[in-house]
């Protein structure tokens, strides 16, 4: 289904989600924020910090909406752990072979943190953070960031949702950029659904199904 969304055109509802296209993607942001004990983590390419607002904000809005409609609860998102995959933009690899020693050290450090705190959901944005996560979990074969185009990331998202296991850390890839389009999904089951609505609903459903395992609720 996700590939139909990606190939059929995506509606970017900037007016609904307050997406600000003027945000400088090269702006410096802190290495990490939030609490490691929170069960939902975000992994970001430091070259593109605006995904926190332009992608995650509308996805979270859809999650909150669906959760509230289904179980009348609100997620306390103030402590979501957000981390840059690497500490400096210059370390972001461009090819399969250009993963230097410094990147390997970053992967090893993050692996230790993940295995210590065991988040339930680990969300990445775009190609490099997703391959970074695969290497954190030592998934073979290793690939270059260019291997993860929108279609492939869409397929990986579908597999992550289908194989969701609350007892494991679930790696869920999202796109880094959603291209503005006036098109809607031409599908008899999902007519008019945007990318944000689709991924938000799928993530929300997994949270709802496992609500007693998530200590994330506003009291």
PyMOL commands that set and color helices and strands:
alter all, ss='L'
color gray80, all
select helices_A, chain A and resi 2-8+14-17+46-48+51-71+77-79+89-91+101-117+127-136+145-147+150-162+195-209+211-213
alter helices_A, ss='H'
color red, helices_A
select strands_A, chain A and resi 32-33+40-44+81-84+121-125+170-174
alter strands_A, ss='S'
color yellow, strands_A
deselect
rebuild
show_as cartoon
